[in-house]
Amino acid sequence: MAASLMVVIGILAVMGYTFAKGWWPYLWREWITSVDHKRLGVMYAVLALVMLLRGFTDAIMMRSQQALAAGGNQGYLPPEHYDQIFSAHGTS
């Protein structure tokens, strides 16, 4: 819950910053609703980088769980959470 709250706060902070600077109308008109193939390519590339970082984070979490759970130890993740990370990593 805390991580989700931090993500929501981060998104709201970025949106608030773009509204305060007056960038939101430009972003909406020129980027978010664009059909220009070059801008769509840039947005896909940025999304691909974000998903690469997400998958890398999932992989680091899984490997550290496996390292800490060696020898009969519990590790730092409950089994259900590890299963969720494993499934999300496979679909990223």
C-alpha positions as CSV (number, residue, x, y, z in Angstrom):
1,M,0.0,0.0,0.0
2,A,2.8,2.4,0.8
3,A,4.5,1.8,-2.5
4,S,1.2,2.4,-4.4
5,L,0.6,5.6,-2.4
6,M,4.1,6.8,-3.3
7,V,3.5,6.1,-7.0
8,V,0.2,8.0,-6.9
9,I,1.8,10.9,-5.1
10,G,4.6,10.9,-7.7
11,I,2.1,11.0,-10.6
12,L,0.1,13.7,-9.0
13,A,3.3,15.7,-8.4
14,V,4.4,15.5,-12.0
15,M,0.9,16.4,-13.2
16,G,0.8,19.4,-10.8
17,Y,4.2,20.5,-12.0
18,T,3.1,20.4,-15.6
19,F,-0.1,22.3,-14.8
20,A,1.8,24.9,-12.8
21,K,4.3,25.5,-15.6
22,G,1.6,25.7,-18.2
23,W,2.9,22.7,-20.2
24,W,-0.2,20.6,-20.0
25,P,-2.1,22.1,-23.0
26,Y,1.0,21.6,-25.2
27,L,1.6,18.1,-24.0
28,W,-2.1,17.2,-24.6
29,R,-2.3,18.8,-28.0
30,E,1.1,17.9,-29.4
31,W,2.1,14.6,-27.8
32,I,-0.7,12.7,-26.0
33,T,-3.3,12.9,-28.7
34,S,-0.8,13.1,-31.6
35,V,-1.1,10.8,-34.7
36,D,2.3,11.8,-36.0
37,H,4.3,8.7,-36.5
38,K,7.6,10.2,-35.3
39,R,6.1,11.3,-32.0
40,L,4.3,7.9,-31.6
41,G,7.7,6.2,-32.1
42,V,9.3,8.4,-29.4
43,M,6.5,7.6,-27.0
44,Y,6.9,3.8,-27.8
45,A,10.6,4.1,-27.2
46,V,10.1,5.8,-23.8
47,L,7.5,3.2,-22.8
48,A,9.9,0.4,-23.8
49,L,12.6,1.9,-21.6
50,V,10.2,2.2,-18.7
51,M,9.2,-1.4,-19.1
52,L,12.8,-2.4,-19.4
53,L,13.5,-0.8,-16.0
54,R,10.4,-2.4,-14.5
55,G,11.5,-5.8,-15.7
56,F,15.0,-5.2,-14.4
57,T,13.6,-4.3,-11.0
58,D,11.5,-7.4,-10.9
59,A,14.5,-9.5,-11.8
60,I,16.6,-8.0,-9.1
61,M,13.8,-8.5,-6.5
62,M,13.5,-12.2,-7.6
63,R,17.2,-12.9,-7.5
64,S,17.7,-11.2,-4.1
65,Q,14.7,-13.2,-2.7
66,Q,16.3,-16.4,-4.0
67,A,19.7,-15.5,-2.5
68,L,18.2,-14.6,0.9
69,A,15.9,-17.6,1.0
70,A,18.8,-20.1,0.5
71,G,19.4,-22.7,3.2
72,G,15.9,-22.8,4.6
73,N,15.5,-19.1,5.4
74,Q,12.3,-17.2,4.7
75,G,13.7,-14.4,2.6
76,Y,12.1,-11.0,2.5
77,L,9.1,-11.6,0.3
78,P,6.0,-13.7,1.3
79,P,5.3,-16.5,-1.2
80,E,2.2,-14.8,-2.7
81,H,4.2,-11.6,-3.4
82,Y,7.0,-13.5,-5.0
83,D,4.5,-15.3,-7.2
84,Q,3.0,-11.9,-8.3
85,I,6.4,-10.5,-9.1
86,F,7.3,-13.7,-11.1
87,S,4.1,-13.4,-13.1
88,A,4.5,-9.7,-13.8
89,H,8.2,-10.2,-14.8
90,G,7.1,-12.8,-17.3
91,T,4.5,-10.5,-18.9
92,S,6.7,-7.3,-19.0
